[in-house]
């Protein structure tokens, strides 16, 4: 039975400070896997960028033409909201994403796992993610946007703990509860300069076949601080080899890749 996805309708307060990303904690709130339709995880390799960067960064080995899904497991005891951007575009509404708390997000229950298969194009359907060339990617073809090509980025927001309202005298005036409203759309235009590549086309994510994926809208009030940020840069194997992320090419007979030991002769009885 297909799991129903939950999307947030945010309570946006007028007293919100700057919408820039606040300090990001590394709280191990979620586990993220990029999986094939066979359920196998695509290999990923943690990397440490120069200078101070908030969050966790990984390289991911992409396989051209393969469909993939983003599997997120909530390891905490509270509901979380997850903003997910593929090639820099929010996977729910396609807008340019900065992983902010006022963007559209999916809601995941405590200790639950949700799998996101594609771009949401309706309340009951998505269109599949698949690895392809930049020129065939959804971000490039529809938005002419290569500013975050080849990335899968997530920002995790924990749900605010509701405050217990004090008992009010019946004679005191009643306060109106905040109304739930959809997050405002980004004012970004579709005219984004294309990035010129020196060597071939880098990997991107395409807009694949339509699949049934029911979703419902729920109320969710996220904390202001990002609980965890994860960014995966997916590359073809050849590019990971060129960057030295993985070991490729002829094997060095004096430098084995794996921990190897001298073989034991078949007739050895010691």
Phi and psi in degrees as GROMACS dihedral restraints (atoms count N, CA, C in turn):
[ dihedral_restraints ]
;  ai    aj    ak    al  type     phi  dphi    fc
    3     4     5     6     1   -72.4    20    10
    4     5     6     7     1   134.2    20    10
    6     7     8     9     1   -73.4    20    10
    7     8     9    10     1   140.9    20    10
    9    10    11    12     1   -83.6    20    10
   10    11    12    13     1   132.4    20    10
   12    13    14    15     1   -86.9    20    10
   13    14    15    16     1   144.7    20    10
   15    16    17    18     1  -111.5    20    10
   16    17    18    19     1   128.1    20    10
   18    19    20    21     1  -114.2    20    10
   19    20    21    22     1   148.5    20    10
   21    22    23    24     1   -90.1    20    10
   22    23    24    25     1   142.4    20    10
   24    25    26    27     1  -108.9    20    10
   25    26    27    28     1   115.1    20    10
   27    28    29    30     1   -85.5    20    10
   28    29    30    31     1   146.4    20    10
   30    31    32    33     1   -87.7    20    10
   31    32    33    34     1   105.7    20    10
   33    34    35    36     1   -99.8    20    10
   34    35    36    37     1   115.4    20    10
   36    37    38    39     1   -83.6    20    10
   37    38    39    40     1   149.1    20    10
   39    40    41    42     1   -72.3    20    10
   40    41    42    43     1   -13.1    20    10
   42    43    44    45     1   -97.4    20    10
   43    44    45    46     1    18.8    20    10
   45    46    47    48     1   -65.2    20    10
   46    47    48    49     1   130.6    20    10
   48    49    50    51     1   -74.2    20    10
   49    50    51    52     1  -162.4    20    10
   51    52    53    54     1   -51.5    20    10
   52    53    54    55     1   138.9    20    10
   54    55    56    57     1   -83.4    20    10
   55    56    57    58     1     5.6    20    10
   57    58    59    60     1   -65.2    20    10
   58    59    60    61     1   157.8    20    10
   60    61    62    63     1   -64.7    20    10
   61    62    63    64     1   126.3    20    10
   63    64    65    66     1   -79.5    20    10
   64    65    66    67     1   179.6    20    10
   66    67    68    69     1   -54.7    20    10
   67    68    69    70     1   135.3    20    10
   69    70    71    72     1  -102.4    20    10
   70    71    72    73     1   126.4    20    10
   72    73    74    75     1   -89.2    20    10
   73    74    75    76     1   156.3    20    10
   75    76    77    78     1  -111.0    20    10
   76    77    78    79     1    79.0    20    10
   78    79    80    81     1  -100.4    20    10
   79    80    81    82     1     4.7    20    10
   81    82    83    84     1    55.1    20    10
   82    83    84    85     1    48.2    20    10
   84    85    86    87     1   -79.6    20    10
   85    86    87    88     1   -35.7    20    10
   87    88    89    90     1  -129.5    20    10
   88    89    90    91     1   159.8    20    10
   90    91    92    93     1  -116.0    20    10
   91    92    93    94     1   128.5    20    10
   93    94    95    96     1  -119.1    20    10
   94    95    96    97     1   128.3    20    10
   96    97    98    99     1  -130.8    20    10
   97    98    99   100     1   138.8    20    10
   99   100   101   102     1  -101.0    20    10
  100   101   102   103     1   116.3    20    10
  102   103   104   105     1  -120.4    20    10
  103   104   105   106     1   150.2    20    10
  105   106   107   108     1   -83.0    20    10
  106   107   108   109     1   175.1    20    10
  108   109   110   111     1   -68.6    20    10
  109   110   111   112     1   -12.7    20    10
  111   112   113   114     1   -88.4    20    10
  112   113   114   115     1    -0.8    20    10
  114   115   116   117     1    85.5    20    10
  115   116   117   118     1     6.2    20    10
  117   118   119   120     1   -89.7    20    10
  118   119   120   121     1   137.5    20    10
  120   121   122   123     1   -79.7    20    10
  121   122   123   124     1   135.5    20    10
  123   124   125   126     1   -72.4    20    10
  124   125   126   127     1   137.2    20    10
  126   127   128   129     1   -60.0    20    10
  127   128   129   130     1   138.4    20    10
  129   130   131   132     1  -132.7    20    10
  130   131   132   133     1   153.1    20    10
  132   133   134   135     1  -134.2    20    10
  133   134   135   136     1   121.2    20    10
  135   136   137   138     1   -69.4    20    10
  136   137   138   139     1   141.4    20    10
  138   139   140   141     1  -134.6    20    10
  139   140   141   142     1   156.2    20    10
  141   142   143   144     1  -121.2    20    10
  142   143   144   145     1   113.2    20    10
  144   145   146   147     1   -77.2    20    10
  145   146   147   148     1   155.3    20    10
  147   148   149   150     1   -69.1    20    10
  148   149   150   151     1   143.5    20    10
  150   151   152   153     1    76.8    20    10
  151   152   153   154     1   174.8    20    10
  153   154   155   156     1   -82.3    20    10
  154   155   156   157     1   121.5    20    10
  156   157   158   159     1  -131.7    20    10
  157   158   159   160     1   127.2    20    10
  159   160   161   162     1   -73.6    20    10
  160   161   162   163     1   136.8    20    10
  162   163   164   165     1   106.2    20    10
  163   164   165   166     1  -174.1    20    10
  165   166   167   168     1  -114.0    20    10
  166   167   168   169     1   137.7    20    10
  168   169   170   171     1  -126.8    20    10
  169   170   171   172     1   135.5    20    10
  171   172   173   174     1  -136.8    20    10
  172   173   174   175     1   151.5    20    10
  174   175   176   177     1   -95.2    20    10
  175   176   177   178     1   146.5    20    10
  177   178   179   180     1  -130.3    20    10
  178   179   180   181     1   135.7    20    10
  180   181   182   183     1   -85.8    20    10
  181   182   183   184     1   115.1    20    10
  183   184   185   186     1   -93.5    20    10
  184   185   186   187     1   149.1    20    10
  186   187   188   189     1  -118.8    20    10
  187   188   189   190     1   117.3    20    10
  189   190   191   192     1   -56.4    20    10
  190   191   192   193     1   129.9    20    10
  192   193   194   195     1    88.0    20    10
  193   194   195   196     1   -12.1    20    10
  195   196   197   198     1   -80.6    20    10
  196   197   198   199     1   134.9    20    10
  198   199   200   201     1   -76.8    20    10
  199   200   201   202     1   148.3    20    10
  201   202   203   204     1  -143.3    20    10
  202   203   204   205     1   162.9    20    10
  204   205   206   207     1  -131.2    20    10
  205   206   207   208     1   156.1    20    10
  207   208   209   210     1  -105.0    20    10
  208   209   210   211     1   114.8    20    10
  210   211   212   213     1  -105.7    20    10
  211   212   213   214     1   120.8    20    10
  213   214   215   216     1  -120.8    20    10
  214   215   216   217     1   125.5    20    10
  216   217   218   219     1  -110.8    20    10
  217   218   219   220     1   125.6    20    10
  219   220   221   222     1   -83.6    20    10
  220   221   222   223     1   115.5    20    10
  222   223   224   225     1   -95.4    20    10
  223   224   225   226     1     6.1    20    10
  225   226   227   228     1  -105.3    20    10
  226   227   228   229     1   172.0    20    10
  228   229   230   231     1   -96.5    20    10
  229   230   231   232     1    16.1    20    10
  231   232   233   234     1  -128.0    20    10
  232   233   234   235     1   156.6    20    10
  234   235   236   237     1   -64.6    20    10
  235   236   237   238     1   146.6    20    10
  237   238   239   240     1  -128.8    20    10
  238   239   240   241     1   153.1    20    10
  240   241   242   243     1  -109.3    20    10
  241   242   243   244     1   137.1    20    10
  243   244   245   246     1  -123.2    20    10
  244   245   246   247     1   116.0    20    10
  246   247   248   249     1   -87.5    20    10
  247   248   249   250     1   123.8    20    10
  249   250   251   252     1  -121.1    20    10
  250   251   252   253     1   128.2    20    10
  252   253   254   255     1  -124.3    20    10
  253   254   255   256     1   128.6    20    10
  255   256   257   258     1  -112.6    20    10
  256   257   258   259     1   126.8    20    10
  258   259   260   261     1    53.4    20    10
  259   260   261   262     1    30.9    20    10
  261   262   263   264     1    85.3    20    10
  262   263   264   265     1     2.3    20    10
  264   265   266   267     1  -113.6    20    10
  265   266   267   268     1   133.8    20    10
  267   268   269   270     1   -60.3    20    10
  268   269   270   271     1   129.0    20    10
  270   271   272   273     1   -75.2    20    10
  271   272   273   274     1    -9.0    20    10
  273   274   275   276     1   -88.9    20    10
  274   275   276   277     1   -47.5    20    10
  276   277   278   279     1  -121.2    20    10
  277   278   279   280     1     0.1    20    10
  279   280   281   282     1    78.7    20    10
  280   281   282   283     1     0.0    20    10
  282   283   284   285     1   -73.3    20    10
  283   284   285   286     1   158.2    20    10
  285   286   287   288     1   -64.4    20    10
  286   287   288   289     1   129.0    20    10
  288   289   290   291     1  -108.2    20    10
  289   290   291   292     1   141.7    20    10
  291   292   293   294     1  -119.6    20    10
  292   293   294   295     1    14.9    20    10
  294   295   296   297     1    61.7    20    10
  295   296   297   298     1    37.0    20    10
  297   298   299   300     1   -91.6    20    10
  298   299   300   301     1   160.9    20    10
  300   301   302   303     1   -71.8    20    10
  301   302   303   304     1   -13.4    20    10
  303   304   305   306     1   -94.7    20    10
  304   305   306   307     1     9.0    20    10
  306   307   308   309     1   -88.9    20    10
  307   308   309   310     1   164.9    20    10
  309   310   311   312     1   -64.2    20    10
  310   311   312   313     1   139.5    20    10
  312   313   314   315     1  -146.2    20    10
  313   314   315   316     1   158.0    20    10
  315   316   317   318     1   -94.3    20    10
  316   317   318   319     1   146.9    20    10
  318   319   320   321     1  -108.0    20    10
  319   320   321   322     1   132.4    20    10
  321   322   323   324     1  -124.4    20    10
  322   323   324   325     1   129.8    20    10
  324   325   326   327     1   -72.1    20    10
  325   326   327   328     1   168.6    20    10
  327   328   329   330     1   -57.3    20    10
  328   329   330   331     1   130.8    20    10
  330   331   332   333     1    57.2    20    10
  331   332   333   334     1    23.9    20    10
  333   334   335   336     1  -101.9    20    10
  334   335   336   337     1   161.9    20    10
  336   337   338   339     1  -125.3    20    10
  337   338   339   340     1   129.6    20    10
  339   340   341   342     1  -120.6    20    10
  340   341   342   343     1   146.3    20    10
  342   343   344   345     1  -120.7    20    10
  343   344   345   346     1   127.5    20    10
  345   346   347   348     1  -112.2    20    10
  346   347   348   349     1   116.6    20    10
  348   349   350   351     1   -94.6    20    10
  349   350   351   352     1   -17.8    20    10
  351   352   353   354     1  -176.3    20    10
  352   353   354   355     1  -171.0    20    10
  354   355   356   357     1   -72.7    20    10
  355   356   357   358     1   129.7    20    10
  357   358   359   360     1   -79.4    20    10
  358   359   360   361     1   122.2    20    10
  360   361   362   363     1  -118.8    20    10
  361   362   363   364     1     9.8    20    10
  363   364   365   366     1   177.3    20    10
  364   365   366   367     1   172.2    20    10
  366   367   368   369     1   -70.3    20    10
  367   368   369   370     1   -13.5    20    10
  369   370   371   372     1  -130.5    20    10
  370   371   372   373     1    17.3    20    10
  372   373   374   375     1  -152.7    20    10
  373   374   375   376     1   152.6    20    10
  375   376   377   378     1  -134.7    20    10
  376   377   378   379     1   164.7    20    10
  378   379   380   381     1  -118.5    20    10
  379   380   381   382     1   128.5    20    10
  381   382   383   384     1   -61.3    20    10
  382   383   384   385     1   147.0    20    10
  384   385   386   387     1   -80.5    20    10
  385   386   387   388     1   139.7    20    10
  387   388   389   390     1  -151.3    20    10
  388   389   390   391     1   149.7    20    10
  390   391   392   393     1   -77.2    20    10
  391   392   393   394     1   130.0    20    10
  393   394   395   396     1  -152.2    20    10
  394   395   396   397     1  -177.7    20    10
  396   397   398   399     1   -74.2    20    10
  397   398   399   400     1   160.3    20    10
  399   400   401   402     1   -56.7    20    10
  400   401   402   403     1   -41.3    20    10
  402   403   404   405     1   -65.5    20    10
  403   404   405   406     1   -21.7    20    10
  405   406   407   408     1   -98.9    20    10
  406   407   408   409     1    -0.8    20    10
  408   409   410   411     1   -72.4    20    10
  409   410   411   412     1   153.9    20    10
  411   412   413   414     1   -62.8    20    10
  412   413   414   415     1   -43.3    20    10
  414   415   416   417     1   -63.1    20    10
  415   416   417   418     1   -38.0    20    10
  417   418   419   420     1   -77.2    20    10
  418   419   420   421     1   -46.3    20    10
  420   421   422   423     1   -70.1    20    10
  421   422   423   424     1   -37.8    20    10
  423   424   425   426     1   -94.1    20    10
  424   425   426   427     1   -39.0    20    10
  426   427   428   429     1  -114.3    20    10
  427   428   429   430     1    -1.8    20    10
  429   430   431   432     1    49.6    20    10
  430   431   432   433     1    42.9    20    10
  432   433   434   435     1  -121.4    20    10
  433   434   435   436     1   111.7    20    10
  435   436   437   438     1  -115.8    20    10
  436   437   438   439     1    18.4    20    10
  438   439   440   441     1   -69.3    20    10
  439   440   441   442     1   -20.3    20    10
  441   442   443   444     1  -137.5    20    10
  442   443   444   445     1    36.2    20    10
  444   445   446   447     1   -62.0    20    10
  445   446   447   448     1   140.9    20    10
  447   448   449   450     1    77.0    20    10
  448   449   450   451     1    27.0    20    10
  450   451   452   453     1  -128.7    20    10
  451   452   453   454     1   147.9    20    10
  453   454   455   456     1  -123.0    20    10
  454   455   456   457     1   114.3    20    10
  456   457   458   459     1  -124.0    20    10
  457   458   459   460     1   140.8    20    10
  459   460   461   462     1  -133.7    20    10
  460   461   462   463     1   139.2    20    10
  462   463   464   465     1  -122.3    20    10
  463   464   465   466     1   128.9    20    10
  465   466   467   468     1  -105.6    20    10
  466   467   468   469     1   129.0    20    10
  468   469   470   471     1  -121.0    20    10
  469   470   471   472     1   127.6    20    10
  471   472   473   474     1   -78.9    20    10
  472   473   474   475     1   152.5    20    10
  474   475   476   477     1   -75.4    20    10
  475   476   477   478     1   138.4    20    10
  477   478   479   480     1   -62.9    20    10
  478   479   480   481     1   140.4    20    10
  480   481   482   483     1   -78.1    20    10
  481   482   483   484     1   121.5    20    10
  483   484   485   486     1   -59.2    20    10
  484   485   486   487     1   137.3    20    10
  486   487   488   489     1   -84.9    20    10
  487   488   489   490     1   140.4    20    10
  489   490   491   492     1   -78.1    20    10
  490   491   492   493     1   119.2    20    10
  492   493   494   495     1   -72.0    20    10
  493   494   495   496     1   135.2    20    10
  495   496   497   498     1   -68.3    20    10
  496   497   498   499     1   154.9    20    10
  498   499   500   501     1   -66.4    20    10
  499   500   501   502     1   128.4    20    10
  501   502   503   504     1  -106.5    20    10
  502   503   504   505     1   141.5    20    10
  504   505   506   507     1   -65.4    20    10
  505   506   507   508     1   135.8    20    10
  507   508   509   510     1   -60.8    20    10
  508   509   510   511     1   -21.8    20    10
  510   511   512   513     1   -81.9    20    10
  511   512   513   514     1   -14.0    20    10
  513   514   515   516     1   -76.9    20    10
  514   515   516   517     1   150.4    20    10
  516   517   518   519     1   -66.0    20    10
  517   518   519   520     1   143.0    20    10
  519   520   521   522     1   -81.7    20    10
  520   521   522   523     1   142.1    20    10
  522   523   524   525     1   -95.5    20    10
  523   524   525   526     1   140.4    20    10
  525   526   527   528     1   -78.0    20    10
  526   527   528   529     1   137.2    20    10
  528   529   530   531     1   -73.3    20    10
  529   530   531   532     1   149.2    20    10
  531   532   533   534     1   -63.7    20    10
  532   533   534   535     1   142.8    20    10
  534   535   536   537     1   -88.3    20    10
  535   536   537   538     1   146.4    20    10
  537   538   539   540     1   -83.1    20    10
  538   539   540   541     1   133.5    20    10
  540   541   542   543     1  -140.6    20    10
  541   542   543   544     1   152.6    20    10
  543   544   545   546     1   -71.2    20    10
  544   545   546   547     1   145.6    20    10
  546   547   548   549     1   -62.5    20    10
  547   548   549   550     1   146.8    20    10
  549   550   551   552     1   -71.5    20    10
  550   551   552   553     1   146.1    20    10
  552   553   554   555     1   -78.3    20    10
  553   554   555   556     1   151.6    20    10
  555   556   557   558     1   -70.5    20    10
  556   557   558   559     1   146.1    20    10
  558   559   560   561     1   -86.0    20    10
  559   560   561   562     1    11.5    20    10
  561   562   563   564     1   -67.7    20    10
  562   563   564   565     1   136.6    20    10
  564   565   566   567     1   -89.5    20    10
  565   566   567   568     1   168.4    20    10
  567   568   569   570     1   -81.0    20    10
  568   569   570   571     1    -9.1    20    10
  570   571   572   573     1   -87.4    20    10
  571   572   573   574     1    79.0    20    10
  573   574   575   576     1  -106.7    20    10
  574   575   576   577     1   134.7    20    10
  576   577   578   579     1   -62.0    20    10
  577   578   579   580     1   137.8    20    10
  579   580   581   582     1   -78.0    20    10
  580   581   582   583     1   145.3    20    10
  582   583   584   585     1   -89.4    20    10
  583   584   585   586     1   131.7    20    10
  585   586   587   588     1   -86.3    20    10
  586   587   588   589     1   133.0    20    10
  588   589   590   591     1  -106.4    20    10
  589   590   591   592     1   138.5    20    10
  591   592   593   594     1   -80.5    20    10
  592   593   594   595     1   -36.2    20    10
  594   595   596   597     1  -126.4    20    10
  595   596   597   598     1    97.7    20    10
  597   598   599   600     1    62.2    20    10
  598   599   600   601     1  -169.5    20    10
  600   601   602   603     1  -101.0    20    10
  601   602   603   604     1   135.3    20    10
  603   604   605   606     1   -79.5    20    10
  604   605   606   607     1   171.4    20    10
  606   607   608   609     1   -74.5    20    10
  607   608   609   610     1   147.5    20    10
  609   610   611   612     1  -144.4    20    10
  610   611   612   613     1   179.0    20    10
  612   613   614   615     1  -116.4    20    10
  613   614   615   616     1   127.2    20    10
  615   616   617   618     1   -88.4    20    10
  616   617   618   619     1   175.1    20    10
  618   619   620   621     1  -108.0    20    10
  619   620   621   622     1    99.6    20    10
  621   622   623   624     1   -93.9    20    10
  622   623   624   625     1  -159.9    20    10
  624   625   626   627     1   -66.6    20    10
  625   626   627   628     1   155.5    20    10
  627   628   629   630     1   -77.7    20    10
  628   629   630   631     1   136.3    20    10
  630   631   632   633     1  -129.4    20    10
  631   632   633   634     1   152.9    20    10
  633   634   635   636     1   -75.2    20    10
  634   635   636   637     1   124.7    20    10
  636   637   638   639     1  -152.0    20    10
  637   638   639   640     1    87.6    20    10
  639   640   641   642     1   -68.7    20    10
  640   641   642   643     1   144.7    20    10
  642   643   644   645     1  -141.7    20    10
  643   644   645   646     1   153.6    20    10
  645   646   647   648     1  -130.3    20    10
  646   647   648   649     1   155.1    20    10
  648   649   650   651     1   -97.5    20    10
  649   650   651   652     1   131.3    20    10
  651   652   653   654     1  -127.7    20    10
  652   653   654   655     1   160.7    20    10
  654   655   656   657     1   -84.3    20    10
  655   656   657   658     1   137.1    20    10
  657   658   659   660     1  -153.4    20    10
  658   659   660   661     1   127.3    20    10
  660   661   662   663     1  -112.3    20    10
  661   662   663   664     1   101.6    20    10
  663   664   665   666     1   -79.7    20    10
  664   665   666   667     1   151.3    20    10
  666   667   668   669     1   -65.2    20    10
  667   668   669   670     1   161.6    20    10
  669   670   671   672     1   -76.9    20    10
  670   671   672   673     1   -28.0    20    10
  672   673   674   675     1   -94.4    20    10
  673   674   675   676     1   136.2    20    10
  675   676   677   678     1   -68.0    20    10
  676   677   678   679     1   127.9    20    10
  678   679   680   681     1   -78.1    20    10
  679   680   681   682     1   -33.3    20    10
  681   682   683   684     1  -161.7    20    10
  682   683   684   685     1   142.0    20    10
  684   685   686   687     1  -128.5    20    10
  685   686   687   688     1   131.5    20    10
  687   688   689   690     1  -132.0    20    10
  688   689   690   691     1   130.6    20    10
  690   691   692   693     1  -127.7    20    10
  691   692   693   694     1   126.7    20    10
  693   694   695   696     1  -114.5    20    10
  694   695   696   697     1   127.0    20    10
  696   697   698   699     1  -102.3    20    10
  697   698   699   700     1   108.0    20    10
  699   700   701   702     1   -92.8    20    10
  700   701   702   703     1   138.1    20    10
  702   703   704   705     1  -138.4    20    10
  703   704   705   706     1   155.6    20    10
  705   706   707   708     1   -65.3    20    10
  706   707   708   709     1   156.7    20    10
  708   709   710   711     1   -57.2    20    10
  709   710   711   712     1   -40.7    20    10
  711   712   713   714     1   -60.7    20    10
  712   713   714   715     1   -36.5    20    10
  714   715   716   717     1   -73.4    20    10
  715   716   717   718     1   -36.9    20    10
  717   718   719   720     1   -65.6    20    10
  718   719   720   721     1   -34.4    20    10
  720   721   722   723     1   -65.6    20    10
  721   722   723   724     1   -45.0    20    10
  723   724   725   726     1   -62.4    20    10
  724   725   726   727     1   -36.5    20    10
  726   727   728   729     1   -82.5    20    10
  727   728   729   730     1    -6.2    20    10
  729   730   731   732     1    77.7    20    10
  730   731   732   733     1    16.2    20    10
  732   733   734   735     1   -71.6    20    10
  733   734   735   736     1   -37.9    20    10
  735   736   737   738     1  -124.4    20    10
  736   737   738   739     1   157.7    20    10
  738   739   740   741     1   -87.8    20    10
  739   740   741   742     1   123.5    20    10
  741   742   743   744     1  -133.6    20    10
  742   743   744   745     1   174.2    20    10
  744   745   746   747     1    84.9    20    10
  745   746   747   748     1  -172.8    20    10
  747   748   749   750     1   -60.5    20    10
  748   749   750   751     1   142.4    20    10
  750   751   752   753     1   -79.5    20    10
  751   752   753   754     1   133.1    20    10
  753   754   755   756     1   -79.1    20    10
  754   755   756   757     1   121.3    20    10
  756   757   758   759     1   -69.8    20    10
  757   758   759   760     1   -15.9    20    10
  759   760   761   762     1  -100.1    20    10
  760   761   762   763     1    -2.7    20    10
  762   763   764   765     1  -139.3    20    10
  763   764   765   766     1    78.9    20    10
  765   766   767   768     1   -65.7    20    10
  766   767   768   769     1   146.9    20    10
  768   769   770   771     1   -72.1    20    10
  769   770   771   772     1   -36.9    20    10
  771   772   773   774     1  -105.9    20    10
  772   773   774   775     1   164.8    20    10
  774   775   776   777     1   -74.3    20    10
  775   776   777   778     1   104.0    20    10
  777   778   779   780     1  -113.4    20    10
  778   779   780   781     1   155.6    20    10
  780   781   782   783     1  -129.4    20    10
  781   782   783   784     1   163.2    20    10
  783   784   785   786     1   -64.3    20    10
  784   785   786   787     1   134.3    20    10
  786   787   788   789     1   -69.8    20    10
  787   788   789   790     1   148.4    20    10
  789   790   791   792     1   -92.0    20    10
  790   791   792   793     1   127.0    20    10
  792   793   794   795     1   -58.9    20    10
  793   794   795   796     1   146.6    20    10
  795   796   797   798     1   -64.1    20    10
  796   797   798   799     1   -31.8    20    10
  798   799   800   801     1   -93.6    20    10
  799   800   801   802     1    10.9    20    10
  801   802   803   804     1   -73.2    20    10
  802   803   804   805     1   132.3    20    10
  804   805   806   807     1  -121.2    20    10
  805   806   807   808     1    10.3    20    10
